[in-house]
Amino acid sequence: MLKKHPLQEEFPEFESKINDLKVSNEHFKKLFENYDEVDHEIYRVESDTEPASDEAANQLRIKRLHLKDEIYQFLQDN
C-alpha cells in the first residue's frame, strides 16, 4: 500500500512540537518543507505518476531518511 509519510505520523510524540516549530523556527520550517517535498516526490514516483529509475527513487528515499534523522535530532535538542 502506497502512502505518504508525514512527520506528525512518523513522530507522533512530537506532533505538538512540530506544529509549534513550523511557525516559530525558520530552520525547522525549511527542514519540514524539504522533507514534505521529498516525501511527496517519492509518493509520485511510487504511484507511477512521475516515473523514475530505481536509482533515482532510492536516492530520494535516502534524502528523506537523512532529513528525517536531522529533524528528529532537532526535535530532541529543542
N, C-alpha and C positions, 0 to 999 in steps of 0.2 A: 504494500500500500504506500503510495506516494503521499508525502505530507511535508509541509514546511516545518522548520524548527525554530519558532520564535523564542527569544531569550527568556521570556516570562515562563515558558513551559520547560525550558532547559534548566532554569534556576528558579524554581517556584519559591524557594526560601528567600530569594532576593527580589521578589516581584515588586514590592513597595519601594525598595531602594532603587531599582531600575527605573521605575516611573519618576521618582524624585530626581535622580541624576540626569535623566534625559532633558529636563528643563533647567537644571541648576548648574550643570558642568559641561562646558563646551567640549572638552577632550572626550568625556564619556559619550556625549551626543554623537560625535564623529565616529567613535568606535561602534556605537549602536547602529548608526546609519550604514556604515560599511558592512557590518555583519548582516543586516537586513537585506542589503543589495545583493551580497554574495549568496545568501540563502535563497533569495528569490530567483537568482540566475541558475542555481543548482536545480531548483524545482522545475524551471522551464526546460532545462536540459533533460532531466529525468523523465519528464512528461512528454518528451519529443516535440514540444512547442518550439524549441530552439535547438536543433541538432548540433552535437559537438562530438569530437573524438573522445575516446575513453581517457586519453591522456589529459585533454583539456578539462574533462569532468573531474578527474582525480585531482588536478591542480586546484580547481575551485574548492573541492572538499578539504584539501589541505589548508587552503587560505581560510576557510570558515573555521576549521579547527584551531588555527593559530589565533584568529580573532576571538574565538570563544575562550581560549586559555587566557588571553590578555584581559578580556572583560572579567573573567572570574577572579583573576588576581586583583584587578582594580576594585571589584566589589568587596573583596576581603580586606583590602587595605584602606578603604574609605568608609 
